[in-house]
Amino acid sequence: MPFIPAINIFGHTSNCRNENKELLQSIHLVYDKEPRNVAIRQLSVFNIQLPYLNSVREELSNPFYCWCRLLYEMHFNNRLPAEIYAMEP
């Protein structure tokens, strides 16, 4: 089986894990019964929690942060990508 990356983008806090307020989370699928081993090693799942974007330090030199900011502005502020690109800086 080939390596499969999956990215979930959450736009509402009801989808986010309340105990973890990090912008990017790595999720592992594990078996329900002991021993709780990783079920699918070829699958990497990441959650991007957009509601927590404003709680992290702004890093405009970080491409991941910029993509998250773009998605955040489009989702929460109803802006088009062209409007966001025109923003300063």
C-alpha positions in Angstrom: 0.0 0.0 0.0 1.5 3.4 -0.9 1.9 6.2 1.6 -1.2 8.3 2.0 -1.3 11.8 3.5 -4.7 13.2 4.7 -5.4 16.7 5.8 -8.5 17.7 7.6 -9.2 21.5 7.8 -11.5 22.4 10.7 -13.4 25.7 10.6 -15.4 25.4 13.8 -14.3 24.8 17.4 -16.9 22.0 17.7 -14.7 19.9 15.4 -11.5 20.8 17.2 -10.0 18.9 20.1 -10.6 21.1 23.2 -7.6 19.8 25.1 -5.1 20.6 22.3 -5.1 24.1 20.9 -2.3 23.7 18.4 -2.8 24.8 14.9 -1.5 21.5 13.4 -2.1 18.1 14.9 -0.9 14.7 13.9 -3.5 12.0 14.3 -2.8 8.3 14.6 -5.4 5.6 13.9 -4.9 2.9 16.6 -6.7 -0.4 17.3 -9.4 -0.3 20.0 -8.0 -3.2 22.0 -4.7 -3.8 23.7 -2.0 -3.5 22.5 -3.1 -0.1 21.0 -0.8 -0.3 18.0 -1.0 2.1 15.0 -3.5 0.5 12.7 -2.3 1.8 9.3 1.3 2.8 9.2 1.1 4.1 5.6 -1.6 6.7 6.5 -0.6 10.1 8.0 -3.5 12.2 9.1 -3.2 15.9 10.1 -5.8 18.3 11.5 -5.5 22.0 10.8 -7.6 23.8 13.4 -8.3 27.2 11.8 -10.1 28.7 14.8 -6.8 28.6 16.7 -4.9 30.6 14.1 -5.1 33.9 16.0 -3.6 32.3 19.1 -0.4 31.4 17.3 2.5 33.8 16.5 2.2 35.4 13.1 5.0 34.1 10.8 4.6 35.5 7.3 7.9 33.8 6.3 6.4 30.4 7.0 4.5 29.0 4.0 2.3 26.8 6.3 1.2 29.8 8.3 0.5 31.8 5.1 -1.7 28.9 3.7 -3.6 28.7 7.0 -4.1 32.5 7.0 -5.4 32.4 3.4 -7.9 29.6 4.3 -8.9 31.5 7.6 -9.5 34.7 5.8 -11.5 33.0 3.0 -13.7 31.1 5.5 -14.2 33.5 8.4 -14.0 36.9 6.6 -15.5 35.9 3.2 -12.5 37.2 1.3 -11.4 36.1 -2.1 -7.8 34.9 -2.6 -7.0 38.0 -4.7 -8.1 40.3 -1.8 -5.9 38.4 0.6 -2.9 38.6 -1.7 -3.3 42.4 -1.9 -3.2 42.8 1.9 -0.2 44.2 3.6 2.5 43.0 4.2 
